[in-house]
């Protein structure tokens, strides 16, 4: 569970998802005593252990954190880093802008078919 808490606000790239899911599957195979010679697929391992990939659990935790943040009042400390404007003399460095946590979570919402306007209604539930 500590991995889930650490990744709640981190960037989860495609390659990192694959590495985490691979490690998770290796651990499940070791726990169940399944060797590579047994020719058991990863889907079968997940079905027998009734476990979802860890990348899906991390995404769920990120969405839960977004729900907590969206329910926060504007005066609470948790929302200040998202809503505050940068210093007026600050200049963005050269190159592509870094992806922000907020942008990544909204990309997940878009892939699920949830609009940003529906987010506040879903957060209340």
N, C-alpha and C positions, 0 to 999 in steps of 0.2 A: 504494500500500500504506500510506502514512502516514495516509490518511483512515481506513482500517480500524483502524489502531492507535489513533487518536484517538477513534473512536466505540466502541471496545470497552467503555468504561465510561461512556458518555454516554446520555442519554435519546433514543431514536429515535422521534419522534412520527410519526403518519400523514402529516402535511403535509411533514415533513422527509424522510420516505421517498420521497414523490412527487417532491419537488424534487431529491433526490439521484439517483433513477432517471431523471428527465427529463434532468438534466445528463449522466449516464452515457450515455444513449441519444444525446444530441446529439454527444457526443465520438465514439461509435462511428460515427455517420453521417458525421462529418467525416473520420475516419480512412479509412473505406471509400469516401468520395467520393460518398455518396448525397445527392442534393438533395431538397428537399421536392416538386419537380415530378415526381420519379420515382414517387411514390405507392407507396412501399414501407412496409409496416407495421413497427411496432417489434418485433413478434414475429419477423418475417422477418429483421430486422437482427440480432437476438439469435441466431437459428438459424444464420445464415451466419457470424457471428463466433464462435459457440460460447461465448458469455458469458452468465452469469446476472446478474440485476440486482444492483447494488451493495448494496441493502438486504438481500438474502439473504446476501451475503458478510459483511456487518457482523453480522447475526444469528448466523451460524456462528462468527465470531470471539468474540462475546459468550458463546456456549455453550462454546467452547473455554476461555475464561477462567474460566467457572464450574466446569468440570472441573478446572482447575488448583487453584482455590481449595478445591474439595471434597476434593481429595487432600491438602491441606496439613494439617500437624499443628497442634493448638491453640496451640502455643507460637510458631509462625512469625508474623512481622510482618504478612503479607498477610491473615491471618484476624482479627486483632485488631479492626479497625474494624467488622467485621460482628458479632462476638460480644460486644463490650464493651457494658455498660449505660451509659446516660447518667448524668450527675451527678444525685444525688438532689434537689437544689434546682432543677434545670432544669424549666422549664414549656414546654409546647408552645405556639407562637404561635397566634393566632386563625386560623380558616379551615381549609381542607381540608389534611390532611397531605400533604407532598410525597411523590411516588412515589420509592421507593428503587430502586437498581440491582438489588438482589436481587429485589424484587417484580416488576420488569419482566422479568427473565430467567425467573423462575418462571412468569409469564404466557405466555411463549413456550413453555416446556416443557409447560404445560397445553394449549396449542393444538396441540402435536405429539403429545399423548396420553401423555406421560411423567410418571409421578408422582414426587413428591419422594423417596419411599423407593427408587425405582429409580435415582435419580441416582447414589448411591454405587456401585452395581454397574456402571453405565455409565461412570462416571469411571475405574474400574479398568481398563477395556478400552482 
